[in-house]
Amino acid sequence: MTLQRQVGFWIGGLLAIALALYVLRGILLPFIAGLALAYFLDPVVSRLARVGIPRAFGAIAVIGAFVVVFVVLAVLIVPVLANQLTAFVARLPSYVVQLQALATEQNREWLQRVLGERLPDVSRSVADVVTQSTGWLAGFVQQSLWTGGTTFLYLFALSVITPVVAFYLLKDWPRMMEKVDSWLPLHHRETILGLMREMNIAMAGFVRGQATVCVILMIFYGVSLSGAGLNFGLLIGLGTGFLSFIPYVGSVTGLTLAMGVAIVQFWPDWTMVLIILGIFGVGIFFESYVLYPNLVGESVGLHPVWLMFALFAFGALFGFAGLLLAVPLAASVGVLTRFAIRQYLASPLFTGVPQVLPPRGPAPPES
């Protein structure tokens, strides 16, 4: 098979997969969630298998423990988060107005020299925009998110189908990998297996490592901000840890929200405001210099800008299922891109030196 036909074959295969994912995007969520859960829990099941526990029993034990922990946390935390989210959205306009009032009262003379008499109109306009926006968001949260029939079906599918899919994938994981390996072209098998191992390292380093970082940060920020008495501390803390899946986005978003709420709540007590700031200082230091280097490492190769683009792009194309696919596909594309660059740098197209083929041996004598 010529190079052009090989390239055409792989491009055609990728386009067919992308088209199938797009057509089936409405039903993919529980299956992709099951695949993500199986990938995350596979090291635990594999370790149990190495000590003599069959994979089927290990998969049942691990999935069962995960489901129990998830249900308990959902029953205890989800109602509190729902109430805090509704209250936060409802009170957001008043928070913005109070922050604006504090800023303008302390700097009124300076602002009037810059903005003139337009200052009261600007304040009223900002308050009106925030009120309208949060009113729409509150209606969406209360109606579409919590009472929509589609959401109920999704939750049912996730709670029932996802653990079943994860169980079968965990049970049959080695057999599936062996079958996939047997389908690879013999001439390029070692190259493809090398790329697959590199993809696995990238995905495992980011998905498993970053997920562990997120869980630790969710616990730290949720407990610390709630213990400090910050309004909506649990909501802001868990949201900060969850958004830390995108480097720097979680810390910046959480710090901005927490400082805004702290200033309105504790003003003029700067001690409490500094305590909230100190909590984020400790969290950011711990994330940057302890958690991320040890749990994620530098071998992932996912730039934050590329990661954010992948999340937005796949989320727009496939919804929530696209968010689950974004990181693995971004890591895979990164590995393939680096491989293509290495091949280009070693090719005559870059070096300008024609590739010299080894001379053929003498022809065998005719009988």
C-alpha positions in Angstrom: 0.0 0.0 0.0 1.4 3.4 -1.0 1.9 6.3 1.4 -1.0 8.2 -0.2 -3.4 5.2 0.2 -2.3 4.7 3.8 -2.9 8.4 4.6 -6.3 8.3 2.8 -7.3 5.1 4.7 -6.5 6.6 8.2 -8.1 10.0 7.4 -11.2 8.2 6.1 -11.4 6.1 9.2 -11.1 9.1 11.5 -13.8 11.0 9.5 -16.1 8.0 9.8 -15.6 7.8 13.6 -16.2 11.5 13.9 -19.4 11.3 11.9 -20.7 8.4 13.9 -20.0 10.2 17.2 -21.8 13.3 15.9 -24.8 11.3 14.7 -25.1 9.3 17.9 -24.2 12.2 20.3 -27.6 12.1 21.9 -27.1 8.6 23.4 -23.4 8.6 24.0 -23.3 10.1 27.4 -23.8 7.1 29.6 -21.4 4.9 27.5 -18.7 7.5 27.4 -19.1 8.1 31.2 -18.8 4.3 31.7 -15.6 4.2 29.6 -14.1 7.1 31.5 -15.0 5.4 34.8 -13.5 2.2 33.7 -10.3 3.9 32.5 -10.1 5.7 35.9 -10.6 2.5 38.0 -8.7 0.0 35.8 -5.4 0.4 37.8 -7.2 -0.7 41.0 -8.8 -3.7 39.3 -5.5 -4.7 37.7 -3.8 -4.5 41.0 -6.4 -6.8 42.6 -6.0 -9.2 39.6 -2.2 -9.4 40.3 -2.8 -10.5 43.8 -5.1 -13.4 42.6 -8.6 -11.8 42.6 -10.4 -12.5 39.4 -11.1 -9.4 37.3 -14.9 -10.0 37.5 -14.9 -10.1 41.3 -12.5 -7.1 41.5 -14.7 -5.1 39.0 -17.8 -5.8 41.1 -16.1 -4.8 44.3 -14.6 -1.6 42.9 -17.7 -0.5 41.0 -19.9 -1.3 44.0 -17.7 0.7 46.4 -17.7 3.6 43.9 -21.5 3.6 43.6 -22.0 3.5 47.3 -19.6 6.4 48.0 -21.1 8.4 45.1 -24.7 7.9 46.3 -23.9 8.8 49.9 -22.1 12.0 48.8 -24.9 12.9 46.4 -27.6 12.4 49.1 -25.6 14.5 51.6 -24.1 17.2 49.3 -26.3 17.7 46.3 -29.3 19.2 48.1 -27.0 21.7 50.0 -25.3 22.7 46.7 -28.7 23.1 44.9 -29.9 25.4 47.7 -26.7 27.4 47.7 -26.6 27.7 44.0 -30.2 29.0 43.8 -29.5 31.5 46.7 -26.2 32.6 45.2 -27.8 33.3 41.8 -30.6 35.2 43.5 -28.3 37.4 45.6 -25.7 38.0 42.9 -27.2 41.4 41.7 -27.1 42.7 45.3 -23.5 41.5 45.7 -22.4 43.3 42.5 -24.3 46.5 43.5 -22.6 46.5 47.0 -19.2 45.9 45.5 -19.7 48.7 43.1 -20.9 51.0 45.9 -17.8 50.2 48.0 -15.6 50.9 45.0 -17.3 54.2 44.0 -17.6 55.5 47.6 -14.0 55.1 48.3 -12.9 56.6 45.0 -15.8 58.9 44.1 -13.7 62.0 43.5 -11.2 60.2 41.3 -13.9 58.4 39.3 -15.8 61.6 38.8 -12.7 63.3 37.4 -12.4 60.5 34.9 -16.1 59.7 34.2 -17.7 63.0 35.0 -21.4 63.0 35.9 -22.0 59.7 34.1 -21.0 57.7 37.2 -24.6 57.3 38.5 -25.8 56.2 35.1 -23.0 53.6 34.8 -23.9 52.2 38.2 -27.5 51.9 37.3 -26.8 50.3 33.9 -24.4 47.7 35.5 -27.0 46.8 38.1 -29.8 46.4 35.5 -27.7 44.2 33.3 -26.6 42.0 36.2 -30.2 41.7 37.5 -31.5 40.7 34.1 -28.7 38.2 33.5 -29.1 36.6 36.9 -32.8 36.5 36.6 -32.5 34.5 33.4 -29.9 32.2 34.9 -32.1 31.6 38.0 -35.0 30.6 35.8 -32.8 28.2 33.9 -31.5 26.6 37.1 -34.9 26.3 38.7 -36.8 25.1 35.6 -34.6 23.6 32.9 -31.9 22.1 35.1 -33.9 20.5 37.9 -37.3 19.8 36.4 -36.6 19.0 32.8 -37.7 15.5 31.6 -34.6 15.1 29.5 -32.4 15.8 32.6 -34.3 13.1 34.5 -33.7 10.6 31.7 -30.0 11.5 31.6 -29.7 11.1 35.3 -31.4 7.7 35.2 -29.2 6.5 32.3 -26.1 7.7 34.1 -27.0 6.1 37.4 -28.0 2.7 35.8 -26.2 2.2 32.5 -22.9 3.8 33.4 -21.9 1.4 36.2 -23.0 -1.6 34.0 -20.8 -0.4 31.1 -17.9 0.3 33.4 -18.2 -3.2 34.9 -18.1 -5.0 31.6 -15.2 -2.9 30.3 -13.2 -3.5 33.5 -13.9 -7.2 33.4 -12.9 -7.6 29.7 -10.2 -4.9 29.5 -7.1 -7.2 28.8 -9.1 -9.3 26.3 -10.3 -6.2 24.5 -6.7 -4.8 24.3 -5.4 -8.1 22.9 -8.1 -8.2 20.3 -7.3 -4.6 19.2 -3.6 -5.4 19.0 -4.3 -8.4 16.8 -6.0 -6.1 14.3 -3.0 -3.8 13.8 -1.1 -3.9 10.5 1.9 -6.3 11.0 4.4 -4.0 9.3 3.5 -1.0 11.5 2.4 -2.8 14.7 5.4 -1.7 16.8 5.1 1.9 15.8 1.3 2.0 16.5 1.8 0.2 19.8 4.4 2.8 20.8 2.1 5.6 19.9 -0.7 3.9 21.9 1.5 3.6 24.9 2.5 7.2 24.7 -1.2 8.2 24.4 -2.0 6.1 27.5 0.8 7.8 29.5 -0.6 11.2 28.5 -4.2 10.4 29.2 -3.4 8.5 32.4 -1.2 11.3 33.6 -3.8 13.9 33.0 -7.1 12.2 33.5 -6.2 10.2 36.6 -3.7 12.6 38.0 -5.7 15.8 37.4 -8.9 14.1 38.7 -7.1 13.3 41.9 -5.9 16.8 42.2 -9.5 18.1 41.7 -10.9 15.9 44.4 -8.2 17.0 46.9 -8.7 20.7 46.1 -12.5 20.3 46.3 -12.2 18.9 49.8 -9.6 21.5 50.8 -11.5 24.6 49.5 -14.9 23.3 50.5 -13.9 22.6 54.1 -11.7 25.7 54.5 -14.1 28.2 53.1 -17.1 26.7 54.9 -15.0 26.7 58.2 -14.1 30.3 57.7 -17.8 31.2 57.6 -17.9 32.4 54.0 -21.3 32.6 52.5 -21.7 29.9 49.9 -18.3 28.6 50.9 -19.1 25.0 50.1 -20.4 25.9 46.6 -17.4 28.1 45.8 -14.9 25.6 47.2 -16.3 22.6 45.3 -16.6 24.6 42.2 -13.0 25.9 42.5 -11.7 22.3 42.9 -13.9 21.0 40.0 -12.8 23.8 37.6 -9.1 23.0 38.5 -9.4 20.3 35.8 -8.5 23.2 33.5 -5.2 24.6 34.8 -5.4 28.1 36.4 -9.1 28.5 35.5 -10.4 27.0 38.8 -8.0 29.0 41.0 -8.7 32.3 39.3 -12.5 31.8 39.1 -12.7 30.7 42.7 -10.5 33.5 44.0 -12.5 36.1 42.2 -15.9 34.8 43.5 -14.6 34.2 47.1 -13.0 37.6 47.4 -16.1 39.4 46.0 -18.4 37.6 48.5 -15.9 38.1 51.4 -15.6 41.8 50.8 -19.3 42.3 50.8 -19.9 39.9 53.8 -17.1 41.0 56.1 -16.5 44.7 55.2 -14.8 46.5 56.9 -13.2 43.6 58.7 -10.1 43.1 56.6 -8.9 40.2 58.8 -11.5 37.8 57.5 -10.9 39.0 53.9 -7.2 38.3 54.4 -8.0 34.8 55.8 -10.0 34.0 52.7 -7.1 35.3 50.5 -4.7 33.2 52.6 -6.8 30.0 52.0 -6.4 30.5 48.3 -2.7 31.3 48.6 -2.1 28.0 50.4 -4.3 26.1 47.9 -2.6 27.6 44.9 0.9 26.9 46.4 -0.1 23.3 47.3 -1.6 22.7 43.8 1.4 24.2 41.9 4.3 22.8 43.9 3.0 19.6 45.5 0.0 18.1 43.8 0.5 18.9 40.2 4.2 17.9 39.9 3.7 14.6 41.8 0.3 13.5 40.5 0.2 14.9 37.0 3.9 15.6 36.0 5.3 17.2 33.0 4.9 14.2 30.6 1.3 15.0 29.7 2.1 17.6 27.0 -1.3 19.4 27.1 -0.9 23.1 26.9 -3.7 24.9 28.9 -4.8 26.9 25.8 -5.0 23.7 23.7 -7.0 22.1 26.5 -9.4 24.9 26.8 -10.0 25.0 23.1 -10.6 21.2 23.0 -13.1 21.5 25.9 -15.0 24.3 24.2 -14.9 22.7 20.7 -16.0 19.1 21.8 -18.5 20.5 24.2 -20.1 22.6 21.5 -20.2 19.6 19.1 -21.2 16.8 21.5 -22.5 18.4 24.7 -21.5 17.0 28.0 -20.3 13.8 26.3 -17.9 16.0 24.4 -16.5 17.3 27.6 -15.6 13.8 28.6 -14.0 13.1 25.3 -12.1 16.3 25.0 -9.1 15.5 27.2 -8.4 12.0 25.9 -8.8 13.1 22.3 -6.7 16.3 22.9 -4.0 14.1 24.4 -4.1 11.7 21.5 -3.9 14.5 18.9 -1.0 15.9 20.8 0.8 12.6 20.7 0.1 12.2 17.0 1.2 15.7 16.3 4.5 15.2 18.1 5.1 12.0 16.2 4.3 13.7 12.9 6.8 16.5 13.7 9.5 14.0 14.6 8.9 12.2 11.3 9.1 15.5 9.4 12.3 16.6 11.2 13.9 13.2 10.2 12.6 13.3 6.6 14.4 14.6 3.5 11.8 17.3 3.2 13.3 19.0 6.3 17.0 17.9 6.0 17.3 18.4 2.3 19.3 15.2 2.1 17.8 12.5 0.0 17.2 9.3 1.9 19.7 6.6 0.8 18.3 3.1 0.7 20.7 0.3 1.7 22.1 -1.5 -1.4 20.6 -4.7 -2.3 22.6 -7.8 -2.2 23.6 -9.7 -5.4 20.9 -11.6 -7.1 20.8 -15.3 -6.4 22.3 -17.5 -9.1 20.0 -19.0 -11.5 19.6 -22.7 -11.3 
